[in-house]
């Protein structure tokens, strides 16, 4: 009799288990599934899928996936209450908030730039010339010449008073010429002549000036070469102005690029954007950083060489959120769980951190 009652209770609990309809759309590595498989047999995977499954576990509910093709379709589905919630890689914006409700941030990110790695390299000499040209402003040249003028005059004057020194000619005209070449030579060779007293102090100071100048130039050129190897001439979002940049037509990145003055090439998918980039019809592809990194890693692994690169800088910070119908009672419950999943479990990493390591790790 007790066994029968237990079975009845278990069946009652299972029968009353709530099933939520959750809208998703493909967006690597957030949501991925085989479109060629029927919806009943699909097994979606990805960051957003794992996150929602954990949320559903905490809620004590079952999930029925509803499949859509675009973010706008997900927004409309939530607005019309066709789904209880929608999750993928949906950017929280004020315009979207007018139609639906967003959860707390489920992931923070920024836009990044993908470039063709094979076309991002440049001549070292050409790059050095550009960097030196940037340094050689009118103001910096005047300051250097003034400093050099004062230094060579002091150095010649001290040497002219030393009867035992024959480093410079004692006459002013020829002596200043000798002193000038002394200054230039020490800057590039760091060779100090034998000297004593105040002359030795000036030699040492000018020697240090040369070391600092060469070190600064080396650091600037090295940094520029590193940036050039990664992103060609694109080192910040300012470099996108006037360039032909591919962006998904329906996404927020396109609107931002138009505001900053880039020549936007609207594409339907990131795959289309990558094709334009590799064919040379686009100079860059802009989208959410984690997705670009994931796609670049996948293509580079497939071709066994680095054909695509993602520049390391980020801009236009964004947040991804879970979408709910307006005034949904589910939102507050999910927000509490999202906060819980971000909290570390003692010395162990939070569930959220583990998801980032699993799906969003850059292997470059």
C-alpha positions, 0 to 999 in steps of 0.5 A: 500500500505504501509503495502505491501511495509513493508511486502516486505522489511521484506521478503527481509531482511529475504530472504537475511539473511546469514546462516553459517554452524557451525561444532560441536562435543559432549564434555560435558559441551561445546556441548551436544545433543541426538545422538539418535535424527535425526540431523534435530530435535537435539537441542544442548546445552552447553557453546559453543552453547550459546556462538556461538548463542550470536555471531550469534546474534551479527553478524545478521546471522542464524546457521546451525549445522554440526555434527562431532565425533572428534576434528580432523574431525572438523579441517579437515572440516574447512580446507576443507571449509566444514563449516564456523567455528567450535566450541566445546572444541578445544585446540589452538595449533601451529600444528593445526594453520598450517592447519586452523585459530583460533579465540582469546581465548574463554576460558582459562583452564589447565589440571586436574587429576581425581581420584577414591575418594574411593581409594584416602584415606590413613592411617593417621599414615602412612601419618604422617610418610611419612611427618615427614620422608620428614622433617627429612633430614640429614641437618635438624637433624644436625641443630636441634641437634646442636641447642639442644646441645647449648641450654641445655648446656647454660641452665644447666650452668645457673642453676648450678650457681643458688644455689636455683635451684635444677632443674638439677644436679650440676655435668656436666654429670648428669646435662646435661642428666637432661637438655637434658630431659628438652629440649625434654619435653618442646618441646612436652609438653610446660611445663615451670619450675619455673625460673627467670632472664636469665633462664626464657628467655631461657625457654620462647625461647625454649617454643616458638621453641616447639610451632613453631615446632609442628605448622609446623608439624601440618600444613604440615600433615593437608595439606597432609591429605587434598591433600590425601583426594582429590587426593591420592598420586597425588598432582602435575603433577610430581606425574604422572610420572611412573603412569598408566594414562588414556587420550583420544588418539587423544587429546593434553593431551595425548602428554603432558603426554607422554613427562613427562614420564607417562604410558599413557593408550590411550582411545577413550572417557572419559567414557572409561577412567572413567571405567578404573579408577573405575576398578583400571586399571588406577591410574588417568584420565587426561583431560581439567579441566572443563570437568572432574569437570562436569563429576565428579559432574554428576556421584557423583550426580547420585550415591548420594556419592562422587565416583570421585574427581578432584584434585585442581591443574592445569598444562599445561595451554591451550586455547580453540578457534573457528576454521575457514578455512584459511584466513577466513573473518569471523574470525576478526568479531568474534574476535571483538565480543568475546572481547565484550562479555568478557566486563562487562556491567556496574555493571553487569557481562559479558556474558562470566562470566555468561556462566561460572557460568551456565555451569562450576561451580564446585559443589563439 
